[in-house]
Amino acid sequence: MKKLRKRKLGDWVFDIIIYVILIALVIVTLYPMWYVIVLSFSNSTDITKYTGIVLWPERFTLGAYQMVFEHPTLMASFKNTILVLLGSLPLSIILTVLCGYFMASKGMLWKKAVVGLIMFTMFFSGGLIPGFLNIKSLGLYNTLWALIIPGCISVYNSIICKTAIETIPESLSESAYIDGANDIQVIFKIILPLIKPTLAVLTLYYGVARWNDWFQASIYIKDTNLLPIQNIIRAVLLENDIALNSAGVGDNFNTYAETLKYAAIVISTVPILCIYPFLQKYFTKGVMIGAVKG
């Protein structure tokens, strides 16, 4: 009985330690986000008064958010980011499925050589300067297509898709071929419905990558009106260049010049946070499919 009591007491202490550590990790993770949210509902004068831990805005105001929606450059950048997502996500998913289907299929002509070339591109690229010259020679420079077409397919994501396709019994595809179906029909009528969890994960991967990408636009885009949201926020935070177009945002620009940065960060983060819960039920299953079998 004494050993049993000691074991139960030890388990109880262990559980408390684990909960304390987890709560501390949650606080450390969430507080920076909460800090940004609090500052986004403040004004520049109040920010200078904040010292130590900030839990609530001193004077709650929506002025910074109003300025964000009135700021012509910021709103144009939101539109550009959405256009890039709408143009790249369908193309990325289709190309990834086709590549994964090819790598998972048996008896393909020159399969080993082609797969070897595909894997080679995963580790080596042409380089920054050849890529820039290629984009410019194709007439894509300073257009949104320069953000959509390059990098629209990831070899790593194609391998995940390949692994998911390999989990599907071959008998399903063989029976479809016997009934007269071709490869396109097999992909869209059999493969895609059975790998929905993986497609959801890949959509999230591609979506987050495109939403957070700023490097490509900094190379291929010179027109400020074509820049995505992350480039504008980067200019605001690192270069303090909110005056990209401060005209037309109202007379209270100086009042909310600092908090405008935090409001822009919040608005640029909210869409991803809203989308993730809808894909969460597929996320774990899709990741495990790609992890169990190589």
C-alpha positions, 0 to 999 in steps of 0.5 A: 500500500505504501508503494502504491501511495508513493507511486500515486503521489509521484504521478500526481507531482509529475502531472502538476509539473507537466501542466505547469510547463505546458501552461508556461509554454502556452503563455510564452507562445500566446503573449507576443500575439496578445501584445500585438493585438493590444497595441493595434487597439491603441494609439501612438501616444499610449504605446510610449506609456506602456512598460512591462507586461501589457494586458489591455489597451489603455484607451481602446480605439479602432483608429488604426484598423480604420486607417489600414482599410483606408490606406491605398497601398495596404489594401492593394497589397491585400488584393495582390496577395489574394490574387496570387493565392487564387492563381497559384493554389489550384495550379500547385495542387494539380501539378503536385497530384500529377507529379505524385501520380507519376512517381507512384505509378508502376511501369512508366517509361523512363520513370527512374531517370525522370524521378532522378531529375525531379529529386535533383531539383529538390536539392539544386537550383539554377541560382538567383541570377539565372532565375531572374534572367529567366523570368525577365526573358519570359516577360513575367518581370513586374507582373503577378505571374512572376509570383504564381508560376515559379515555385508553383510545385514543390518536390517535397509536397509531391513526395507526400502526395506520392506516398498518399497515392501508394496507400490506395489499393491497386485493385481500384485503379485496375478495375477502373482501367478494365471498365475503360477509364484512362489515367485522367479519369482515374486521378479525378474520380478515384485518386483525388476523393481518396486522398482528401486529407493529404490534399487539405494538408498540401493546400495549407502548406502551399497557402501559408508559403504563398501568404508569407512569401516576400522574397520573390516579390522583392526580386521580381516586382518593382511596382509598389502597387503590385507588391503583396502584403508581406512586402508592405509590412516588411517595409513598414517594420524594418524600414519604417516606410509606412509613408509608401503612401500616407496621403489619403489615409486621413488627418490622424496619420501621426496619431496611429502611425505606430499602431498602424503597423500592429493592425496590419500584422493582425489583419495579415495573420487573421486569414490563416488563423481562420482557415486552419480550423477547417483543415485541422481534422485533415491535418494530422491524418494527412501528415501521418500518411506522408510520414509512415511510408517513404 
